[in-house]
């Protein structure tokens, strides 16, 4: 008889549990990065697979880049749309995040992902929001995002694969996931991005738009933790306008 996989039980708010479970199920696409299987999600208790940790590896990074592109290309119903069965009021880390569908990315990103957190953090982003159409780059269809793709949610598994955990999944712009991946560092990042672009080339000027996409997670951090994140968010807002 084969051994059973170890399970991990997370206890959190019912809203966070529902959002994470729906996100993990939605991110499980053929050819995409592996995600933990959801065994149960009830009230404030989520039971998922426990993924044994391994070490970062070059070949795993290349495979991850290819698979992340495949995940994004799986698409979403709209910008801001929640995963099927996911709540409108979800979470990103310890902060509330509203998932409400919109037809175009620039206005949605300004009104739903920049302005609410900037107001709470007391940071002026009015010039960025006023110029969002020009800053956004070429139009893209909504991508299937992990939504909180910092290095802590990219798990290098003992099986040689790169797993995605703890999503804040929604429909969005694929450059947002890539910008967050760059924000706090990622092993073999250049190889991840290079492999990604082999499957899903990025529009011209994507590097210049990184600060715009990083503005959302930095504002969330400014709201939750204050301190140096306020200065980083303000710097990102200035850089997005250059």
C-alpha positions in Angstrom: 0.0 0.0 0.0 1.4 3.4 -0.9 2.0 6.0 1.7 -0.5 8.9 2.0 0.6 12.4 1.4 1.0 14.6 4.5 -1.7 17.2 5.1 -1.6 20.7 6.3 -4.4 22.4 8.2 -4.7 26.1 8.1 -7.0 28.0 10.4 -8.1 31.5 9.3 -11.2 33.5 8.8 -14.0 31.8 6.8 -13.7 34.5 4.1 -9.9 33.8 3.7 -10.5 30.1 3.7 -13.2 30.3 1.0 -11.0 32.6 -1.1 -7.9 30.5 -0.8 -9.7 27.2 -1.6 -11.4 28.7 -4.7 -8.0 30.2 -5.8 -6.1 26.9 -5.5 -8.7 25.0 -7.4 -8.8 27.7 -10.2 -5.0 27.7 -10.5 -4.9 24.0 -11.1 -4.6 24.0 -14.9 -3.0 21.5 -17.3 0.6 22.4 -17.9 0.6 25.1 -15.2 2.6 25.1 -12.0 1.5 22.5 -9.4 -0.6 23.7 -6.5 -1.6 21.9 -3.3 -4.8 19.8 -3.5 -7.7 21.1 -1.5 -9.1 18.2 0.6 -11.6 20.3 2.5 -12.6 23.9 3.2 -15.2 24.6 5.8 -15.7 27.6 8.0 -12.2 28.8 9.0 -10.4 25.5 8.4 -8.6 24.6 5.1 -7.0 21.2 4.6 -4.5 20.9 1.8 -1.5 18.9 0.8 1.8 19.6 2.7 4.5 20.2 0.1 8.0 19.1 1.3 10.6 21.8 0.7 13.6 21.4 -1.6 16.3 23.7 -2.9 16.1 26.2 -5.8 17.3 24.7 -9.1 18.0 26.1 -12.5 16.0 23.5 -14.5 13.1 23.9 -12.1 13.2 27.6 -12.6 13.0 27.2 -16.4 10.1 24.8 -16.1 8.4 27.2 -13.7 8.7 30.1 -16.2 7.1 27.9 -18.9 4.3 26.8 -16.6 3.6 30.2 -15.2 3.0 31.5 -18.7 0.6 28.6 -19.3 -1.3 29.5 -16.2 -1.7 33.1 -17.2 -2.8 32.1 -20.7 -5.6 30.0 -19.2 -7.3 33.4 -18.8 -10.1 34.8 -16.6 -13.7 36.0 -17.3 -12.8 39.6 -16.6 -10.3 41.9 -14.9 -11.1 41.7 -11.2 -13.2 38.5 -11.5 -12.9 36.1 -8.6 -12.2 32.4 -9.1 -15.4 30.3 -9.5 -17.0 30.0 -6.1 -14.6 32.6 -4.6 -16.0 35.5 -2.5 -16.2 39.1 -3.8 -14.5 40.3 -0.6 -11.3 38.2 -0.5 -7.9 38.8 1.1 -4.3 39.5 0.2 -2.2 38.6 3.2 -4.0 40.2 6.1 -5.7 42.9 4.0 -9.1 42.9 2.4 -9.1 42.7 -1.4 -12.3 43.2 -3.4 -12.7 41.1 -6.6 -15.3 42.9 -8.8 -15.3 42.3 -12.5 -14.5 45.2 -14.9 -14.2 45.3 -18.7 -10.9 47.2 -18.9 -7.7 46.9 -16.9 -6.4 50.5 -16.5 -9.5 51.9 -14.8 -10.0 48.8 -12.7 -6.4 48.7 -11.5 -6.6 52.4 -10.6 -10.0 52.2 -8.8 -9.7 48.8 -7.2 -6.0 48.1 -6.7 -4.3 51.5 -6.2 -6.7 54.1 -4.9 -8.3 52.2 -1.9 -5.0 51.3 -0.3 -3.3 54.6 -1.2 -6.2 56.4 0.7 -5.7 54.2 3.7 -2.0 54.6 3.7 -2.2 58.4 3.2 -0.1 58.3 -0.1 -0.9 60.5 -3.0 -1.2 58.5 -6.3 -3.5 60.9 -8.1 -1.1 61.6 -10.9 -0.6 57.9 -11.6 -4.4 57.3 -11.6 -5.0 60.3 -13.9 -2.5 58.9 -16.4 -3.3 55.3 -16.0 -4.4 54.8 -19.6 -1.1 56.1 -21.0 0.9 54.1 -18.4 -0.9 50.8 -18.9 0.8 49.7 -22.2 -1.0 47.8 -24.9 -4.3 46.2 -24.1 -4.2 42.5 -23.0 -6.9 40.0 -22.2 -7.5 39.2 -18.5 -4.9 36.6 -17.2 -5.4 34.0 -14.6 -3.3 35.4 -11.7 -1.9 33.9 -8.6 -2.3 37.5 -7.3 0.3 37.4 -4.4 3.3 36.0 -6.2 6.1 37.1 -3.9 9.0 34.7 -3.3 7.5 33.4 -0.1 4.6 32.0 -2.1 6.8 30.3 -4.6 7.8 27.0 -3.0 10.7 25.0 -4.4 9.6 21.4 -3.7 11.7 18.4 -2.8 10.2 16.8 -5.9 12.1 19.2 -8.1 9.0 21.3 -9.0 8.1 24.9 -8.2 4.8 25.0 -6.4 2.4 27.9 -5.9 0.9 28.4 -2.5 -1.2 31.0 -0.6 -2.9 32.7 -3.7 -4.9 35.9 -3.8 -6.2 34.7 -7.2 -8.2 36.8 -9.6 -8.4 38.0 -13.2 -5.8 40.6 -13.9 -2.8 41.7 -16.0 -0.1 39.1 -16.2 2.6 41.7 -15.7 1.3 42.2 -12.2 2.3 38.6 -11.2 5.7 39.1 -12.8 6.3 42.4 -11.2 5.5 41.0 -7.7 7.8 38.1 -8.4 10.6 40.7 -8.9 9.7 42.8 -5.9 11.2 40.7 -3.1 13.6 38.6 -5.2 13.3 35.1 -6.6 16.1 32.5 -7.2 17.1 32.2 -10.9 14.7 35.1 -11.7 16.3 35.9 -15.1 15.8 32.3 -16.1 12.2 32.3 -14.9 11.4 35.4 -16.9 13.3 34.2 -20.0 11.5 30.9 -20.0 8.2 32.7 -19.5 8.7 34.9 -22.5 9.5 31.8 -24.7 5.9 30.7 -24.2 4.1 34.1 -23.8 6.2 37.1 -25.1 5.7 40.4 -23.2 4.7 43.6 -24.8 7.4 46.2 -25.5 8.1 48.4 -22.5 7.2 45.8 -19.9 10.3 46.5 -17.9 9.3 50.2 -17.6 5.9 49.2 -16.3 7.2 47.1 -13.4 7.0 50.0 -10.9 3.3 50.6 -11.9 2.4 46.9 -11.2 4.5 46.8 -8.0 2.6 49.8 -6.6 -0.3 47.6 -5.5 1.6 45.2 -3.3 3.7 48.0 -1.9 0.6 50.0 -1.0 -0.8 46.8 0.7 2.4 46.5 2.7 2.3 50.2 3.6 -1.3 49.8 4.9 -0.4 46.6 6.9 3.1 47.5 8.1 3.8 51.2 7.4 7.5 52.1 7.9 9.7 51.8 4.9 7.0 50.5 2.7 5.4 53.9 2.5 8.6 55.3 1.1 8.9 52.4 -1.3 5.3 52.9 -2.5 5.9 56.6 -3.1 9.1 55.8 -5.0 7.2 53.3 -7.2 4.6 55.9 -7.9 7.2 58.3 -9.1 9.0 55.7 -11.1 5.8 54.7 -12.8 5.4 58.2 -14.2 8.9 58.4 -15.8 
